Amino acid sequence: MARKSNENSERPQDVTLGQHAYDRLRSDILRGHFPPGSPLRLQALKDRYGLSFSPLREALNRLQSERLVEGFAARGFRVPGVSIAEMWDAMEARILIDCEGLRRSLARGDDAWEVSVLGTCHALSLSFERVLKLDRPSTGAERNELEDRHEAFHAALIAASGSDWLRRYSTQLYEQTQRYRWPFFTISADNAFLQRSYIEEHQAIAERAVARDPEVVEMFARSLRRTGEVIEAMTLKAEAAATT
């Protein structure tokens, strides 16, 4: 009975089992709990999440349509492998979508949009500062808070674009690049994604956005490409270390 009560506390009654399975599995894939290329066996997932096969299959099929899962062997599934070319494809598509979304937001954004951009940036900065001051590896909760606030800031930048499709594609492309970024983003408090220059770059983007400076669009594009360059460098370094 205790197990059932705990599951209910994590899974609201108005959320279907399939949605619950999707949310849990998607989060674990994006945040590196399942390494690239690892199989997603139904029995192991059933044991991990305490769910039956039916909602898990529903979740896996949804994730496959989003390219966060791929078919493997006979009706099996696995996490897609790492591909620098695929990462850059997603990153360049994200730059197109997000820069257009930001450009439109500069023209359409109101006071509420400005408050959201500055507020989410401030919240992100607070998380960055806390992690930078740690004298130990960050916890899962601290990393999750940082990532959630990072995503919220990027979403706020394009929130006034006036296009649901732009926002939807932006979210999907953010997730595709997130699964590449996450392993390096969370290794330690002194990695490339937690340097003060990274905080200052985000703050500068926020300030120029609310000032309606058109040059912020190119600044935003450079920031995303720099992220891609860091991911590529760290991925190649990790691959080289694995072969030695």
Backbone bond lengths (Angstrom), bond angles and torsions (degrees), N, CA, C in turn:
res aa  C-N    CA-C-N  psi(-1)  N-CA   C-N-CA  omega(-1)  CA-C   N-CA-C  phi
1 M - - - 1.468 - - 1.531 110.80 -
2 A 1.362 115.50 -35.86 1.456 118.76 -179.75 1.521 110.79 -63.20
3 R 1.353 115.64 -39.64 1.464 119.92 178.90 1.515 110.52 -61.57
4 K 1.318 117.10 -43.38 1.455 121.02 -179.17 1.518 110.74 -63.14
5 S 1.345 116.95 -40.96 1.453 120.44 -179.97 1.522 110.59 -63.31
6 N 1.348 116.65 -41.29 1.452 119.98 179.91 1.518 111.91 -64.63
7 E 1.327 116.78 -40.54 1.462 119.80 178.65 1.515 110.88 -63.49
8 N 1.337 116.14 -39.54 1.457 119.27 -179.75 1.518 111.54 -65.39
9 S 1.347 116.89 -32.43 1.456 119.13 179.62 1.517 111.30 -69.02
10 E 1.340 117.67 -26.91 1.451 121.53 179.82 1.519 111.75 -90.30
11 R 1.311 117.35 -18.85 1.454 120.86 -172.18 1.520 109.82 -125.80
12 P 1.345 118.75 99.70 1.462 121.37 -179.43 1.519 111.43 -57.05
13 Q 1.317 116.14 149.13 1.456 121.10 -175.98 1.523 112.00 -63.14
14 D 1.358 117.07 -28.11 1.453 118.86 -176.75 1.532 113.30 -86.54
15 V 1.330 116.86 5.55 1.455 121.46 176.69 1.524 108.43 -104.94
16 T 1.322 117.70 128.91 1.453 120.62 -178.99 1.522 109.86 -69.71
17 L 1.330 115.53 160.29 1.455 120.07 177.37 1.524 110.99 -61.90
18 G 1.335 115.77 -37.34 1.455 119.35 178.18 1.516 112.05 -63.36
19 Q 1.331 117.01 -41.70 1.456 121.07 178.28 1.521 110.56 -66.26
20 H 1.322 115.63 -40.93 1.469 120.36 178.73 1.528 110.18 -61.64
21 A 1.324 116.53 -45.11 1.463 120.54 178.66 1.523 110.68 -62.57
22 Y 1.314 115.92 -42.65 1.467 121.35 179.40 1.528 110.69 -60.66
23 D 1.323 117.00 -48.14 1.461 120.82 -177.99 1.526 111.62 -61.59
24 R 1.339 116.50 -45.14 1.460 120.15 -178.23 1.521 111.66 -66.40
25 L 1.329 115.73 -46.73 1.461 120.38 -176.82 1.525 110.93 -67.61
26 R 1.312 116.60 -42.68 1.464 121.28 179.17 1.520 110.29 -59.78
27 S 1.328 117.52 -46.66 1.456 121.21 -179.95 1.527 111.09 -61.03
28 D 1.328 116.92 -42.53 1.463 120.07 -178.44 1.520 111.83 -68.25
29 I 1.322 117.86 -33.95 1.466 120.59 177.58 1.523 110.15 -69.69
30 L 1.332 116.63 -47.95 1.454 120.66 -177.68 1.519 112.32 -64.17
31 R 1.320 116.79 -29.93 1.460 120.00 -175.46 1.524 113.09 -103.93
32 G 1.333 115.13 21.53 1.452 120.40 165.88 1.506 117.39 78.06
33 H 1.339 118.37 11.14 1.461 119.19 178.05 1.523 111.24 -68.77
34 F 1.335 116.00 -25.41 1.459 121.16 173.39 1.525 107.22 -114.00
35 P 1.317 119.14 112.23 1.466 121.28 -177.33 1.529 111.67 -62.79
36 P 1.328 117.68 154.47 1.467 120.93 176.42 1.526 111.46 -54.17
37 G 1.328 115.02 135.21 1.452 120.77 179.24 1.516 115.38 85.84
38 S 1.328 117.97 -7.06 1.466 119.85 -176.84 1.524 110.81 -76.55
39 P 1.346 117.46 139.85 1.470 120.32 178.78 1.521 111.41 -70.48
40 L 1.315 115.70 150.16 1.467 122.33 178.29 1.528 107.03 -114.62
41 R 1.320 116.04 85.29 1.459 121.62 -175.75 1.529 109.83 -83.49
42 L 1.318 115.14 135.56 1.459 120.24 -174.28 1.522 112.35 -59.18
43 Q 1.321 117.77 -42.00 1.463 119.59 -178.33 1.526 110.86 -63.61
44 A 1.331 116.38 -42.29 1.461 119.81 179.48 1.533 110.67 -65.80
45 L 1.335 116.86 -38.22 1.465 120.02 178.10 1.524 110.77 -68.81
46 K 1.326 116.59 -37.68 1.465 120.96 177.51 1.529 110.07 -60.38
47 D 1.331 115.60 -43.33 1.463 119.69 179.54 1.531 111.46 -68.04
48 R 1.308 116.39 -35.90 1.463 120.69 -177.19 1.519 112.19 -70.63
49 Y 1.335 116.51 -43.66 1.459 120.43 -172.26 1.528 114.05 -104.29
50 G 1.314 117.65 -10.41 1.452 119.65 -179.09 1.514 113.37 69.41
51 L 1.333 116.25 32.22 1.461 121.64 -178.83 1.519 110.28 -119.22
52 S 1.322 116.21 158.59 1.462 120.45 179.35 1.518 110.20 -80.12
53 F 1.329 115.83 171.83 1.460 120.93 -176.23 1.531 112.62 -64.56
54 S 1.318 117.89 -35.80 1.458 120.59 -173.33 1.535 112.92 -60.51
55 P 1.348 120.13 -53.34 1.468 118.82 178.46 1.520 112.59 -66.08
56 L 1.324 117.32 -29.29 1.451 119.73 178.32 1.524 111.06 -68.47
57 R 1.331 116.83 -41.51 1.473 119.64 176.47 1.529 110.27 -63.28
58 E 1.331 116.22 -41.18 1.462 120.07 178.32 1.526 110.37 -59.29
59 A 1.335 115.93 -44.10 1.457 120.55 -179.85 1.527 111.21 -65.55
60 L 1.311 117.15 -42.84 1.467 120.87 -179.45 1.522 111.72 -64.26
61 N 1.310 116.92 -38.93 1.462 120.01 178.33 1.529 110.99 -65.75
62 R 1.338 116.56 -40.63 1.463 119.74 177.16 1.522 110.91 -63.09
63 L 1.322 116.28 -43.82 1.458 120.65 -178.99 1.528 111.46 -67.67
64 Q 1.328 116.17 -31.07 1.462 119.12 176.56 1.526 110.06 -65.99
65 S 1.332 117.06 -39.46 1.463 120.21 179.10 1.524 111.47 -65.56
66 E 1.345 117.17 -22.34 1.455 122.25 178.80 1.525 112.02 -96.01
67 R 1.317 116.28 2.31 1.463 123.62 177.96 1.520 112.87 66.61
68 L 1.335 116.36 23.19 1.457 120.50 172.91 1.519 111.01 -93.88
69 V 1.328 116.12 -9.76 1.465 124.30 176.13 1.514 106.32 -138.90
70 E 1.334 116.74 149.46 1.455 119.76 176.56 1.514 110.39 -131.80
71 G 1.348 115.89 155.22 1.447 120.49 178.26 1.519 110.91 -66.38
72 F 1.334 114.47 148.31 1.465 119.64 -175.52 1.524 108.91 -151.23
73 A 1.336 115.94 129.17 1.467 121.99 178.98 1.520 109.77 55.77
74 A 1.338 116.68 -145.77 1.462 121.40 -176.86 1.519 110.03 -87.52
75 R 1.336 115.88 98.94 1.457 122.98 177.66 1.529 112.82 60.77
76 G 1.311 116.30 22.81 1.457 120.41 178.61 1.516 111.40 -97.11
77 F 1.322 115.82 174.29 1.457 121.72 -179.72 1.517 109.44 -135.78
78 R 1.321 115.26 155.45 1.454 120.69 173.63 1.527 109.50 -152.58
79 V 1.329 115.05 164.82 1.463 120.91 174.87 1.530 107.33 -75.45
80 P 1.327 118.56 132.94 1.467 119.74 178.67 1.525 111.76 -57.03
81 G 1.316 115.81 146.39 1.453 120.37 177.43 1.514 112.31 -72.70
82 V 1.314 115.02 176.83 1.463 121.61 -178.95 1.522 109.25 -88.49
83 S 1.319 116.45 133.41 1.454 122.66 177.50 1.521 108.33 -142.34
84 I 1.324 116.74 116.13 1.457 120.40 178.79 1.528 110.67 -60.00
85 A 1.340 116.02 -41.08 1.468 119.78 179.57 1.522 110.89 -62.06
86 E 1.333 116.98 -41.86 1.467 120.86 -179.99 1.525 110.53 -67.47
87 M 1.340 116.32 -38.39 1.466 120.01 177.96 1.522 110.61 -61.13
88 W 1.348 116.52 -45.39 1.456 119.35 -179.46 1.528 112.03 -68.35
89 D 1.324 116.76 -33.67 1.462 120.25 176.10 1.527 109.73 -60.10
90 A 1.352 115.31 -47.61 1.472 120.09 178.63 1.527 110.91 -65.13
91 M 1.337 117.01 -40.38 1.455 120.32 -177.62 1.528 111.62 -65.98
92 E 1.332 116.92 -44.35 1.464 119.20 -179.93 1.537 111.24 -66.76
93 A 1.336 116.37 -37.00 1.467 118.99 175.72 1.527 110.11 -65.13
94 R 1.317 116.23 -38.34 1.464 120.04 178.26 1.527 111.03 -64.92
95 I 1.317 116.67 -38.70 1.463 120.14 178.09 1.532 110.23 -61.67
96 L 1.321 116.95 -43.40 1.465 120.17 177.95 1.523 111.71 -60.08
97 I 1.332 115.80 -48.24 1.464 121.09 -176.89 1.521 111.58 -68.13
98 D 1.334 116.39 -50.65 1.458 119.60 -173.90 1.524 112.09 -70.32
99 C 1.322 117.53 -36.18 1.462 118.91 178.70 1.527 111.27 -68.05
100 E 1.323 116.89 -37.55 1.466 118.97 175.03 1.528 110.40 -66.43
101 G 1.335 116.38 -40.69 1.464 119.80 177.33 1.511 111.92 -61.84
102 L 1.341 117.48 -40.91 1.457 120.83 178.31 1.525 110.51 -67.97
103 R 1.326 117.19 -41.93 1.475 120.99 179.48 1.538 110.20 -58.32
104 R 1.311 116.67 -43.63 1.465 119.87 178.84 1.526 111.34 -68.75
105 S 1.318 116.45 -36.78 1.464 119.74 -179.89 1.521 111.38 -65.95
106 L 1.326 116.90 -35.04 1.465 119.43 176.99 1.524 111.00 -59.39
107 A 1.333 115.67 -35.99 1.466 120.33 -178.18 1.527 112.44 -82.32
108 R 1.347 116.70 -30.17 1.460 119.69 -171.16 1.534 113.74 -107.34
109 G 1.308 117.59 -17.91 1.460 120.64 -172.38 1.521 113.43 -62.34
110 D 1.333 115.92 141.47 1.462 121.50 178.49 1.530 109.60 -108.79
111 D 1.323 116.21 -166.60 1.463 120.46 -179.33 1.529 111.33 -59.77
112 A 1.328 116.25 -41.23 1.463 120.08 -178.69 1.529 110.87 -62.54
113 W 1.333 116.00 -37.47 1.466 119.30 177.74 1.525 110.45 -64.38
114 E 1.329 116.68 -44.37 1.459 119.90 179.25 1.527 111.08 -60.16
115 V 1.331 116.23 -44.01 1.465 120.41 179.27 1.525 110.36 -61.51
116 S 1.332 117.09 -40.88 1.457 120.97 179.89 1.524 111.76 -65.07
117 V 1.331 116.72 -44.33 1.474 120.29 179.41 1.526 110.62 -61.45
118 L 1.325 116.73 -48.44 1.464 120.00 -178.86 1.528 111.55 -68.58
119 G 1.339 116.41 -37.88 1.468 119.94 -179.01 1.509 112.77 -67.47
120 T 1.331 116.81 -44.96 1.471 119.00 179.48 1.521 111.13 -68.37
121 C 1.326 117.25 -33.07 1.460 120.02 176.62 1.531 110.45 -67.13
122 H 1.320 116.58 -41.27 1.468 120.06 178.72 1.527 110.38 -63.70
123 A 1.329 117.06 -43.51 1.463 120.21 178.90 1.525 110.74 -61.98
124 L 1.332 116.50 -41.15 1.466 121.02 177.83 1.527 110.38 -62.92
125 S 1.319 116.67 -43.47 1.466 120.93 -179.80 1.525 111.28 -61.40
126 L 1.331 116.77 -40.23 1.467 119.79 178.64 1.527 111.11 -61.41
127 S 1.337 116.73 -42.32 1.464 120.19 178.31 1.523 110.97 -65.04
128 F 1.327 116.86 -43.74 1.458 120.72 177.45 1.527 110.71 -57.40
129 E 1.319 116.13 -48.54 1.463 120.37 -177.75 1.521 111.52 -60.03
130 R 1.329 116.10 -41.53 1.467 119.04 -179.60 1.524 111.03 -63.47
131 V 1.335 116.27 -43.07 1.461 119.53 -178.11 1.524 110.76 -69.36
132 L 1.319 117.00 -38.51 1.463 120.33 179.48 1.529 112.30 -61.86
133 K 1.319 116.41 -29.20 1.470 120.67 -177.37 1.526 112.86 -84.89
134 L 1.334 117.63 -6.89 1.459 120.18 -177.13 1.524 111.09 -67.27
135 D 1.324 115.95 142.90 1.460 120.74 172.68 1.528 110.42 -106.52
136 R 1.317 114.99 24.66 1.466 123.15 -179.86 1.521 108.00 -150.67
137 P 1.336 117.99 165.32 1.472 119.39 174.92 1.527 110.45 -61.86
138 S 1.308 116.75 143.34 1.461 120.49 179.39 1.519 110.73 -68.41
139 T 1.326 115.85 150.84 1.466 121.32 179.34 1.523 110.27 -82.32
140 G 1.328 116.26 167.62 1.459 121.01 176.42 1.513 111.46 -59.09
141 A 1.340 116.95 -41.29 1.466 120.50 -179.85 1.525 111.06 -64.88
142 E 1.317 116.94 -39.23 1.466 120.55 179.35 1.526 111.14 -67.53
143 R 1.328 116.62 -40.59 1.460 120.02 178.41 1.524 110.90 -68.07
144 N 1.319 116.68 -39.13 1.464 120.01 178.50 1.527 111.18 -64.36
145 E 1.328 116.79 -41.69 1.462 120.12 178.21 1.526 110.62 -62.01
146 L 1.320 116.28 -44.09 1.453 120.83 179.79 1.520 111.53 -61.90
147 E 1.333 116.43 -44.84 1.463 119.99 -179.56 1.524 111.19 -67.49
148 D 1.330 117.57 -41.36 1.464 120.70 178.94 1.531 110.83 -60.79
149 R 1.321 116.70 -40.93 1.463 119.93 -179.39 1.528 111.19 -73.05
150 H 1.309 116.60 -33.29 1.458 120.72 175.82 1.532 110.03 -63.20
151 E 1.323 116.49 -46.08 1.464 120.46 179.04 1.525 110.99 -64.13
152 A 1.336 116.78 -39.50 1.459 120.58 -179.21 1.529 111.10 -63.95
153 F 1.332 116.90 -37.92 1.464 119.88 178.61 1.523 110.90 -64.77
154 H 1.324 116.85 -46.43 1.462 119.79 179.62 1.533 111.22 -62.98
155 A 1.325 116.68 -38.02 1.464 119.68 177.67 1.521 111.03 -66.13
156 A 1.332 116.97 -37.77 1.465 120.55 -179.10 1.526 111.56 -64.11
157 L 1.320 117.14 -35.79 1.463 120.56 -177.38 1.527 112.21 -58.58
158 I 1.334 116.91 -35.79 1.465 119.77 -175.71 1.522 112.22 -108.12
159 A 1.316 116.59 9.31 1.459 120.51 -173.15 1.522 113.40 -65.07
160 A 1.334 117.35 -24.01 1.468 120.73 -178.47 1.530 112.13 -97.55
161 S 1.325 116.80 17.37 1.467 120.43 -177.61 1.523 112.43 -66.65
162 G 1.332 116.91 -24.33 1.458 120.44 -178.01 1.515 113.96 81.43
163 S 1.335 117.27 8.98 1.462 121.29 -177.29 1.519 110.63 -126.55
164 D 1.322 116.38 114.34 1.463 120.49 175.14 1.526 111.20 -64.89
165 W 1.338 116.92 -35.54 1.459 120.16 -178.99 1.531 111.03 -67.44
166 L 1.313 117.76 -40.96 1.456 119.69 176.87 1.524 110.59 -59.91
167 R 1.321 116.54 -45.04 1.462 120.17 -179.58 1.518 111.17 -65.63
168 R 1.314 116.74 -37.91 1.465 120.05 -179.68 1.526 110.97 -66.53
169 Y 1.328 116.75 -47.26 1.461 119.66 178.91 1.527 110.84 -65.74
170 S 1.313 117.01 -35.50 1.457 120.47 177.49 1.524 110.73 -60.06
171 T 1.319 116.74 -44.29 1.467 120.59 178.79 1.514 111.22 -61.55
172 Q 1.326 117.50 -45.61 1.460 121.04 -179.51 1.527 111.54 -62.55
173 L 1.326 116.66 -42.27 1.465 119.65 -178.98 1.528 111.04 -72.52
174 Y 1.323 117.54 -33.60 1.462 120.40 174.35 1.531 109.32 -58.84
175 E 1.313 116.37 -44.20 1.461 120.34 -178.96 1.521 111.73 -65.89
176 Q 1.328 116.87 -39.47 1.460 119.76 179.64 1.526 110.94 -62.36
177 T 1.329 117.25 -39.86 1.462 118.99 178.64 1.524 111.50 -80.70
178 Q 1.319 117.43 -25.26 1.463 120.87 179.38 1.515 111.71 -61.69
179 R 1.315 117.40 -38.90 1.473 118.82 -176.82 1.524 111.37 -68.12
180 Y 1.345 116.99 -23.13 1.457 120.01 173.83 1.522 111.11 -81.14
181 R 1.323 115.63 -37.64 1.459 120.96 -175.56 1.518 113.53 -76.22
182 W 1.317 116.11 -34.87 1.473 120.99 -170.72 1.519 114.78 -55.61
183 P 1.358 120.76 -45.62 1.471 118.49 -177.49 1.526 113.17 -58.70
184 F 1.336 117.88 -35.81 1.451 121.14 -178.66 1.523 111.43 -85.31
185 F 1.313 115.54 -27.36 1.457 122.77 179.72 1.519 110.89 -66.86
186 T 1.318 117.39 -23.42 1.461 120.27 -169.49 1.521 113.91 -117.06
187 I 1.324 118.34 5.21 1.460 119.10 -175.55 1.518 111.96 -64.95
188 S 1.313 117.14 -50.25 1.458 120.21 -177.91 1.518 110.06 -157.43
189 A 1.312 114.98 171.95 1.462 119.68 -177.29 1.524 112.83 -75.89
190 D 1.336 119.07 -8.21 1.464 119.80 -176.93 1.528 111.83 -113.68
191 N 1.353 117.31 20.01 1.454 117.32 -179.93 1.526 110.73 -80.15
192 A 1.342 115.69 175.15 1.466 121.10 -169.52 1.526 113.48 -64.17
193 F 1.329 116.87 -21.58 1.456 119.34 -177.47 1.525 112.65 -86.40
194 L 1.311 117.57 -5.38 1.456 120.07 -177.55 1.517 111.70 -118.56
195 Q 1.304 117.60 23.18 1.453 121.21 175.88 1.532 109.92 -81.31
196 R 1.315 114.95 152.28 1.460 119.43 -178.32 1.521 112.66 -59.72
197 S 1.337 117.04 -31.88 1.463 119.53 179.04 1.518 111.27 -60.90
198 Y 1.346 116.29 -31.05 1.457 119.88 179.39 1.522 110.31 -69.06
199 I 1.326 117.05 -39.33 1.462 120.58 176.67 1.524 109.48 -63.79
200 E 1.334 116.24 -47.65 1.457 120.73 -177.37 1.528 111.19 -62.10
201 E 1.328 116.83 -35.55 1.462 120.28 178.10 1.522 110.93 -63.26
202 H 1.329 117.33 -44.39 1.464 120.65 178.76 1.533 110.88 -65.47
203 Q 1.323 116.54 -40.14 1.463 119.47 178.86 1.532 111.15 -64.00
204 A 1.327 116.61 -39.68 1.462 120.29 178.92 1.525 110.97 -65.12
205 I 1.325 117.03 -39.16 1.464 120.85 177.77 1.527 109.94 -63.00
206 A 1.331 116.76 -44.72 1.466 120.43 179.86 1.530 111.04 -61.86
207 E 1.326 117.16 -45.99 1.454 120.98 -177.44 1.529 111.49 -64.64
208 R 1.316 116.80 -42.04 1.468 119.49 -179.55 1.527 111.31 -72.18
209 A 1.320 115.95 -30.53 1.466 118.70 178.52 1.522 110.69 -64.53
210 V 1.337 117.41 -48.96 1.464 119.23 -178.04 1.528 111.50 -71.07
211 A 1.354 116.96 -20.61 1.456 120.75 174.51 1.527 111.46 -81.75
212 R 1.334 116.30 -2.39 1.468 124.19 179.96 1.536 111.61 59.65
213 D 1.314 115.65 37.19 1.459 121.48 176.57 1.529 108.59 -79.35
214 P 1.339 119.74 115.15 1.458 120.87 -176.89 1.517 113.63 -63.10
215 E 1.340 117.62 -21.84 1.460 120.30 179.76 1.523 112.20 -69.34
216 V 1.346 117.49 -13.83 1.461 119.75 -179.86 1.517 111.26 -64.31
217 V 1.326 117.87 -25.76 1.465 120.51 179.95 1.524 110.02 -63.85
218 E 1.319 117.16 -45.34 1.463 120.51 178.32 1.531 110.75 -68.84
219 M 1.322 116.98 -36.24 1.465 120.43 175.64 1.528 110.69 -60.56
220 F 1.319 115.40 -41.72 1.468 121.47 178.72 1.529 110.21 -63.29
221 A 1.332 116.88 -43.48 1.463 120.82 178.71 1.526 110.70 -61.59
222 R 1.326 117.42 -42.72 1.473 120.57 179.30 1.519 111.06 -63.56
223 S 1.323 116.21 -37.61 1.465 120.17 179.01 1.526 111.02 -62.91
224 L 1.326 116.39 -44.04 1.466 119.98 179.72 1.526 111.00 -66.45
225 R 1.331 116.84 -40.52 1.473 119.00 179.01 1.522 110.90 -66.72
226 R 1.305 117.19 -36.12 1.464 119.64 177.17 1.523 110.27 -62.86
227 T 1.325 116.20 -39.21 1.458 119.49 175.87 1.521 110.38 -59.77
228 G 1.338 116.88 -44.87 1.455 120.44 177.95 1.515 112.46 -60.36
229 E 1.326 116.97 -39.67 1.461 120.92 179.52 1.525 111.46 -64.90
230 V 1.330 116.46 -40.12 1.465 120.10 178.17 1.523 110.53 -66.48
231 I 1.333 116.49 -43.06 1.469 120.29 178.05 1.525 110.01 -59.49
232 E 1.337 117.15 -46.00 1.464 120.18 -179.08 1.526 111.01 -61.47
233 A 1.331 117.06 -46.32 1.457 120.80 -178.97 1.526 111.58 -61.73
234 M 1.327 116.30 -43.37 1.462 119.68 -178.61 1.523 111.66 -71.70
235 T 1.326 117.06 -34.92 1.454 120.30 177.55 1.521 111.02 -64.46
236 L 1.316 116.47 -45.66 1.463 120.54 179.00 1.529 111.03 -64.34
237 K 1.329 116.34 -37.66 1.473 120.51 177.65 1.523 110.18 -64.19
238 A 1.336 116.41 -43.38 1.460 120.33 179.68 1.527 111.32 -64.83
239 E 1.337 116.50 -40.33 1.461 120.08 178.78 1.518 110.95 -65.33
240 A 1.329 117.04 -39.76 1.458 120.52 179.32 1.529 110.40 -65.55
241 A 1.326 116.46 -40.68 1.467 120.15 179.48 1.519 111.40 -65.43
242 A 1.330 116.35 -33.51 1.466 120.09 -178.26 1.520 112.25 -71.39
243 T 1.324 117.29 -22.64 1.467 120.38 -177.77 1.516 112.87 -94.98
244 T 1.344 117.72 -3.60 1.459 120.28 -179.50 1.512 111.75 -98.99
